[in-house]
Amino acid sequence: MKKIFLSLWVLSGIFLFLGNVYANELININIANIEELDTLPGIGIAKAQAIVDYRELNGSFATIEDIMNVSGIGQVTYDNMKDLITVDTVVTEEVTVIQSEPSPVPVTNYVATEFSESELLGYEVHEVVINEFLSDAFDEQVEFVELYNNSQYVIDLTGWWIEEGSGKKSILGGSVMAQDFFVLEHPKGSLNNTGDIIKLFDPTGGLIDQVVYGSWDDGNINNNAPKADDPFAVARVYDGQDTDMDSIDFVITMEITKGIENIIYIESDEEEYTLSTSTKIYNSVITNTTTIKNNLENIGNKNSQRNIEDVNIIITEILPNPAGSDSTEMIELYNPTNEDFDLTGLRLDDEEGGSRPYKIPDNTFIKAGEYMVFGKWDTKIALNNTIDSARLLWLDDTVVDEIDYVSVVEGASFSRDEDDEWQWTTQITPGVKNTFSKPLVKIVSNTSGYKLIVNVSLSEIRTLEVGTQIKTKGIVSVMPNIFGTQYFYITDNIAGVQVYMYSKDFPEFEVGDEVEIVGEISMAYGETRVKIKAKKDIVVLDKAELVEQKIEINEITENYIGSYLQISGEITEKKSTYIYLDDGSEEIKVYFKKNANIDKSLFDVGDNMIIKGILGNSTSGVQLMPRFDMDIELIDVATSTDNLLNSQEIKKNNTEKYLTAIIIGLVLTLIGISLKSRAFFIKRFLKRFLVSIISFVKR
């Protein structure tokens, strides 16, 4: 211990010495160049560039604390350098000399920090777009804004910034590859949960893109993107696609895809997550279409003066089976003429004998060369997901235009191309010109256009494409309302799968029942599931024996997701909603769902236990989920005495080792600081001290 105290005394002397030296060498963050800022602890080239960019946009720092407004500089970084920086205008003679002969800035991907107007690159609107954002962070997720580069070349983001509704700016740096993603975490000012505006600016100050969501009033609140509550995010339906209508371009998704292609899932796993009927999906606010009042006084019955030959309006796009809820179905009309047309009295309908026709409101004009969208939220027309028609009818029910369809592709629209040919496309474009994705191929279909139902075992489900219609059977391993109100799990004692029903209208069954399921393969949170529509899709066959699979943790892979497993091991970490269990081969997260009502007071760190449960997936990887207290069996409880003795023994054996490591670490840190400084005598001093201290500690 004497060695330790003496070593600490020596280090104290070093700190006092360095404090006196650096007191006269504070770096002025208002005038320092990149090389000087790079010498500060925790900064580096990237953050140094961000500091310079921030000064360019916002002016000088008023206080040293203001440096935390720079993206990437938080409390920890600030605490490490606050004694080394200043905002005073007085500059020491030494700094003045160095500034007169600056060292060249290292060649990097950053653009110059001082721009003349002719040097600044202006970018096209929507060349880079806001592609996804999370405003209501939860669990391991943080607030973020994702950008997408629509161009065919790399874009340097130095000097770009993102600004939210309060005016707080997050300075960007680095580059985004062509048709790739860039993610900003923890945007300055934070994103309001109820609504906000997010703006993207290029280095010239040009507004490249903006998104308004939730209740934020920018003068046209009906065009806002939806707001997403925990645990959902808001994302573009298709990466980079921008129609300038946020209510069309953005949807709520339960699949957070930060930095990768968007995957839109809007199904809900928990009752409290169920989207309300006021939630906007695709465009539930192109309500009553765009209506223009005719201010001219007409004499007589205007409709009686028109003929069907005058009508050139056509159907250009329909969405019969949108991803998730069918409430966002729509029919799009187009006016190919050079004159506005009054749709008064015309009607929309599906196949004859189907839904009740929808009469278009009086004085509804569709402008020349423009599109008009009629959604199910207004028309109440339910387009079938198998075979149906969309029709535009004249006053006497004569058909003006009609399109029949079969072989529906979920999440795709049926659209008319420039050659008047129809095809399915995932590029849904309500209210704008149609664009087309690569031709869609139906994986499982027969010649009549209806999907075939494939008989499969639970082990085969993960190998099939999303959208495949299947029939399978298994033993109920967990009931609805335990992990979530809308789903349960089945297993065949080899594999397992989640069974999901949006309406929650399940028939009567219980754990241990063998059931037959008919449904469609879908995906949520990276987990394969079988989606069913009605209670008739579940048939109880018989009683069966539910057997858990005993497995070592290091053998668990994604292939076991949905399976009923048993593991054993020691608790190495305990939190309010989960623990980590280690069996010597590997550790795994054991997550306690709220409705499982697990009594977590019955066990603690150090206890050995056997746990049964369902293997699920999460953003942090696979996790085991026990169903109730009976799934947990304690086999060896660590006593408080054992813990105390172990703790004392560890302290006795490791105190000097840890303190020695700390001392050496501090010395190396001081050396690092000295190497970045311009004080030659400090480096010489520390070099001599290093040899002495290391040899002293070894003795």
N, C-alpha and C positions, 0 to 999 in steps of 0.2 A: 504493500500500500504506500510505502514511503516513495517508491519510484513514481507511483501515479501522482501523488501530491506534488512532488518535485517537478514532474513533467508538466502538470497543469500550471505551475508557477512560471515555468519557462515560457509556456504558450501565452500566458497573460502578458508577460513582458513583450512578446512579439506583437500582440494585438495593440498594446499601448504605443509601441514604436510606430507601427503602421498607421495608427490613427493620427499621430502627429504629422507623419509624412503626407498622407492623403488629404489632410485638412486643407492644405494649400493647393490641391489639385482637383477640386470639384469640377465635374463636367457640366457645362451649361447646356441643358437639353433644348434650349431655344436656338442655339447657334451651332451646336456640335454637328460634325459631318458623320457619315455612316461609319467610317473607320473608328472614330472616337466613341461613338455610341456602342460599337461592337465590343469595346473593352469592358463594358459594364457587365456584372454577373447576371446570367440568365437571359441576356439579350440576343446576341448573334446577329448575323447579316439580315435575316428576314425581318426580325422585330425592329432592328435599326432602320431599315427601309420604311417600315410601317410608321415609325415615329416621325420620320422626315415627311412622309406623305400626309400624316395628320396635321403637321404644321402648315403644309401648303394649303390644306383645305380649311382649317379652322383658326389659323393664326397662332401666335405664341402661347405657350403654357402660362397660365396665371400663377399656378402653384405647382410644386413638384408632384403633389397628389394627382394632378390632372393627367399625368402620364398613364394612369390606369384607365383613361378613356380610350386608349389605343388598343385596337383588337389584339388579343393574345397576351396582354400584360395585366396580370391580376394582382391580388394582394400579396401573394408569396413572392413574386418577382419584385414587386415594389419594395417590400420589406428588406430584401437582400441588397438593394442598391440605393435606398433613400438617403443614406449617409454619404453617398458618392456623387450626388447630383445637385444642381442648383438651377434656379431660373433668373438669378441676378444678371443684370446687364454688365456688371464689372467683370472684365476678363483679365486673368493674370498675364504677366509678361510672357511666361513660358508658352501659354496657350496661343497667344498672339503670334509668336514666332513660328509655332508649328502650323498655324493656319496659313501663314504666308507661303509655306512650302508644303502643301498637302501631299500625302502619298496618294498614288492613283487608287481609285476605288476598284476592288476586284471585279473582274468581268463576270456578271451573273445574268440571269434571265430578267432582271428588273430594268425598267426604262429609266431614263434620267430623272433625278428628283426635282430639277428645276426646268420647267417647260416654257418655251416660247410658244405663242399661239400657233405658229406655223408647224411646230414640231409635234403638236398633239394629234393623235389619231382619233377621228370621229368614227363611230360605229353605227351601223344601221339599226333601226328599231327592231326588236325581237331577234337580233342576231344572237344574243344571249337572253334566255328567259328564266324567270323564276319558275321552277318546275315542281317543287314539293316543299312543304313547310310543316313544322310541328310547333304549335303555340301553347299547348297544354301538356307540358312534360310530365312524365310518370316513370316510376320504378327506375330502371337503368337508362332511360332515354333522357335526352336533354333537348332544349329548344334548338332548332336549326332551320336554316334556309338553304335549299338546294338549287343550284343553277344548272342550266343545260345549254351547251354550245351548239347552236343550230348550224353553224358554218362548217366549211370544209377545211379549215385551217386552225392551228393553235392560236389561242388568244391570251395575251399577257394581261393579267388582271391588276397589275400594279397601277395604283391611282384610281381604280374603280372603288365604289363604295355602295353599301346597302343602307337605306334609311327607312326607319319606321315612323309611325304616325306622330310621335312626340318630337321628331326632329333629330333623334340620336343617330349618329352615323357609325357604321362598322367599316373600317378601311380594309380593303382586300389586298392580297398579294399572291404571288405565284402565277400559275398558268392553268388553263383548262383546255384539254385536248379537243380536237374536232369531234363533234357529235358525242361528247362525253360530259361528265358531271363534275361539279365543284360544290363542296359543302362548307357552309359557315356555321359553326356551333356557337351558342351563347351570343346571339346578336345583341349589340348595345341597346339599352332601353327596354329590352324584352318585348315579346309579342303579346298583346292583350288577348285573353281567352275569349272574350265576347265579340271582338271585332277590331280590325286594325287595317292599315295600309302599308304595304311593303314596296319600296321603290328601289330600282337598280340604276345607278348612274355610271357613265364611262368617265375617263379622266378629263374630258372637256366639260363635264357637267351636263352632258346630254342624257335625257331620260330614255333608257333603253327598254325598260319593261316595268310594269307595276301590277300588283294584285291587291284588290280590295276584298275583304272577307267579313262575314258576320254582320254586325250591326253598324259598322263604320259608315258614316254618311258622307259620301263624296259628291252628292247631288243626284245620284242614280242608284239608290240602295237596292233596287230590284235586280240589278245586274251583278250583285256581289257574289263572290264564291261563298260556299258554306263555311261555317265555323265547325271545328272538330273538337269534341271534348275527349278527355282521357278515356280510352287509350287509342284514339284515332288520329290520323294525320289528314292533311288536305293535299291532293296531288292532281296533276294534269291527267286527264283520261288517257292521253297519248303523249309521250315524251316530246317536248318542244313544240307541240301543236298549239297555235295561238290564234284565236278568232277575234280577239279584243272583246270577248264577252266572257267575263270571269265565271258567270253562272253556268255557262256551257262547258268551258275548258276544264274546270276543276270539280272534283268530287271528293267526298269523304271516303277514306280507305282505312281498313283495319290492318292492312299489310304495309308496314313502314319500310320503305326501300331507299334509305339514305345512301346516295352515291351510286345507285344501280338503277336499272330499268324499273319503271313503275309497274306494280301489279295491283290492280284495283279489286279489293274485296270489301263489300259493304254489308256482309252478313254480320250478325251480332252474336257474341258468345255468352254474354251475361245480361241478365234482365236490365241492370242499370245502364248497359251500353246500348240498349235498343234505340235506334234513331227515331225521333219524333216525326209526326206527319208534317211538321213545318220545315224539316230539314230539306235543303235544296240538293237534289241529285241530278246530274246533267243540267237540265234547265227547267226547273219547276216554276220559273217566274217569267217565261215568255208567255204570260197568261193572256188569254183572250186575244192572242196574237198582237200584231202592231195595228192599231186602229186609227184611221185618219177620218175626221168628220168632214163631210161634204157641206160646205157653208153656203152653197148655191141653193136658192129656193127652186124646187122642181114643181112643175104643174102636172097633175095627174099621177097615175101609177107608173113609176119609173121602170119596174120590172116588166111591165107589159110591153114596154117599148124595146126590149132586148130579145135577141134570138140566140139559140144554142150555137149557131154558126159564128157568133161573135166571141165565143169563149175559146181562148188558146192556152188557158192555164193547164199545167201538167203536174203530175206527181213525180217528184224527183228522188225522194228518200223516205224510207220507213224503218222504224226500229221496233220489231215485234217482240223481241226477247232480250231486253237489256240485262246487263250483269246485275245480279241482286234482285231488288224489287221490280215487279212489272209495272209499277205506277209511273215509270218514266218513259213508257212507250210514246211514240210520236209519229206523225205524218207530216211531210214537208211538201209544200207547193212552190212552183216557180212560175214567174211571169216572163216569158221569153220575148215579149213584144216591146215596142217603144212607147207604150202608153200605160198609165196606171189603170187598174181594173177594179171595179166594185164587185166584191164577192157576195153582196147582199142576197140572201135567199138560197144560195147554193148550199149543198150539204155534203158532209163526209160520212162514209160508211165502210164497214168491212163487207164480207161476203153476204149475199142475200139471205135473210133469215137469221143473221147473227146479232150483233149489237144494235141498239136503237140508233138510227142516223142522227148526226149532229148538225143542226142548222147553224150556219155561220152568221154571226150577229150583223145587224144592219149597219151600213156605212163602214164596212171593213174593206179597206182598199189595199191591194198589193201593188207596190210600185213597179214601174217598168224595170225589167232586168234584175229584180230582187226576189228573195225567198221569204216564205212565211211558214212558221212552225205551229202546228196544232198538237198539243200534248194530251195525253190521256187524262191529265189532271183537269182539263176543261171538257174534252169531248166525251169522256167516259166510254170511248170505244176500246174494247179489249181485243187486241190482235192475237190470234192463236199462235202457239209456239210450234205448231206442226204444219198445217196447211190452211191458208186463208187468202183473203184479198183485201186490198185497200182501194176504195172507189171515191171519185168526185162526181156528184150527181147534180143535174140541172133541176130547175124548179119542179118539173113534172117527173122526176126520178129517172130521166134519161141519163145514161152514163156518159160523162164528159171525158173521163180518163180512168183507167183501171189497171192495176197490176196484181197478178196472182203470184204466190210464192209457195215453195216447199223446202224441205231440208234446212230448217232454220238453224243458224249458228248463233249460240248464246253470246251476247256482248257485241254483236256485229250488226251493222245496218245493211239493208238491201237498197242499193243505190243505182241510179241511172247514170251511165257515162256519156261522153260526148257523141258516141255513135248510137245512142238510144238503146244500148245493151244494158242489161241489169246484172249486177254481181254483188256478192257479199263482201263487205270490207270492215276492217276494225277501225278504219279512219272515220269515225262518226262526226258529221259536219252539219249539225242543224243550223239553218239560217245562213249558210254560206255555200260556195261552190263545192261540189263533191270532189274528194280526193280518194285515192285507192291504195290499200296496202297490197302486199303480195297475195296472189290468189289463195283463197282458203280451201283447204282439203278436209273433208269430213273423214275422220278415222274409221268410224263404225257406222255404216249405213247400208240399207238395202236399196233395191232398184226403185221402190215406190217413194223413197225420200224419208221414210220413217227410220228412226234409230233402232238398231237391233239391241236386244238385252242379252248380255253375255253372262253365263254362269261361271263364277270364279270363286276360288278359295280366298280367305283373308290374306294369305301369303302372296297372292298374285296381284292384289289390288294396287300396290305401290308401283307396279310395272306398267300400268295402263295409263292412257292419256286422260287429262282432265276433260270432262264432258262425256266420257263413256258411260252408257247405261249398263248397269250390272245387276245381277241377283247373287246374293251371298248369304251365308248363315253363320251364326256364332252364338256364344253364351254371353248373356248380359253380365258384365263385370262391374259396372257402376251405373247407378240410376241417374235420370235427369234431376236437376236441382242440387246436385252435390258439387260438381265442378262448374256447372253452368245450367241455366234453365232451358236451353234450347238443344242440348245434346247429351248423349250417353255413350258408353263404350261397349263393344262386344269383342270376344276373343274365342279362338278355337283351341286354346292352350298351347298354341305355337306362335300365332301372330294375333294382332288385334287392330281395331280401327274405330275412329269416332263416327257416330251417326248423328247427323244434324237435321233439325226441322225448325224452320223459321217461325212457324205458327205455334209451336210448343203443344200441339194437339195430339199428345201421345196416347196410345191405347193402354190398357192395364197390363203390366208385366212386372217382374221382380228379378233381383239378382239371382242367377242360376237358371233362368229360363233360356232355353234354346229358341232363337228367333230367326226367321227368314226376312231378309231386307231386300227391297227393290228400290234402287235409286241411281243417282248420278255421281260420278267421282268429281270432287272439287278439292280446293286447297285453301287453307287458312293458316296464317302464321308459320308457313313452311311445313304444315302437317296435312297429310292426305286424309280426307274424310269422305263419307258417303252422305250425300244430301238427298233427303226425301221430302215429299210435298204433303202427304196426308197420312192419317193413321192406318189407312188400308195398305200402305207400303210396308207395314210391319205385321208379320204373322207369327204368333206364338206356336211353336211346334211341340215342345215337351220340356220336362225337367232334365237337367244335366249337371254333372259335377264340375265345378269351377276349380281348376288347379293352377296354382301360381308356378311360374318358371323360376327356379333358383339359379342365380347367375352371379359371377364376379363382376365388379364394377368395370374393370378394364375390358370386359367382353361386350359391354353395352355399346351399340351403334344406333344410327337412325333407323335401321331396319326393324328395331324393336319398338318403335314409337307406336303407341296404342296397345301394347302388350301388357299383360298382368304379370309383374315380376316380383321376386323376393331377393333382397340384398341384406347384408349384415356388415357391421363395422362400428367404428368409434366416431362420436361426434367431435369434429374439430372446430366448428364454428356454429354459433347460434344467433339468429336474428328473430325479429318479431313474426316474420312470415315464412322463414325457411331455416334449414340447417344444412351443414355440409357433413357428409358421412364418408369415412375413409376405411377401406377394408384391407389396406396394405398394398393393393395393386393399383388403386386409383381412388379419387374421390368424386362424389356426385352431389349435386344440389337436390335436396328433398324439400319440395314446396308444399305449404299447407293452404289449400283453398279455404276461403272463408266459411262456406257452408258445410265443410267437412267437420268443423267444430273440434279440431284437434286440441287437446289439453296440453299446451306446451310447458306447463309447470312440472310435468311428470318426468322430465329429463333435462340434462344439462351437458355442457362441454365435458368430455372425458368419459361419458357413459357409453357402453357398448350395447347395441340393440339390433334386432331383426325388424326390417320394415318391408311390408308389402304395399303395392300400389300400381298405378297406371303410369307408364312412361309417356310423358308429353314433350312438346317442343316449346321453346321460348326464344326471345331475342338473344339470350346468352347461351343457348344450347339446350340439350336434353335435360329433363328433370323428372324425378319420380314424385308422384302425387298420391299419398295415402288417402283412403276414402273415409276412414273414421278411426277412432282410438284403437279399435281392435286390430288394426293393421300394424300396430306398433307394439313390440315386445322387448322389454328391457332384460338383458341377460347379465350385465355387469355394471353396477352403479358405482361411479367414482365418488368416494367419501370425501368430506371436507378435510379430514385429517390427512388423507393421502395427497390431496391437492396442495395442502400447506407444506408437507414435508418435501414433496417434489419441487415446489416453488423455492423453498429455502435451499435445497441442494443445487438447483439450477443457478440460483443467485450466487452461491458460494463458489461454484466451479467456473462461472462465466463472467463474474463482475470485472476481474482484472483484464480478461481477454477482450470484453466489449470496450472497456475504457481505453485500452491500448489501441484498439482499432479506431476508436473515435479520435484519439490523439494523432495517429498517423494520418487519418482522413483530413483533420483540420490542417495539418502541416502541408499536405498535398494541395488542399484548397488554396492556402496562402501562396504556395508556389505558382499555382495557376493564375492567381490574381497578379502576382508579380510579373509573370511572363507577358501578360497583356498590358502592363503599365509601361510608362516611359522612364521610370526611375531606375537607372542602372544600378545604383548602389543598393536598392532593396533586393534585387535579384542576387547580387553578390553576397549580401548579408544572409539571405535565406539559404543560399547554396552551402555556405559554411555551416549554418546551424543544422541543416538537414542531416548531415553525416553524424554530428554529435548526438542529436536526439534519437535517431534510430539505434545507434550503438548503445546509448544509455538505456533505452527501453528494453533492448534485448538482454541486458544484464539483470 
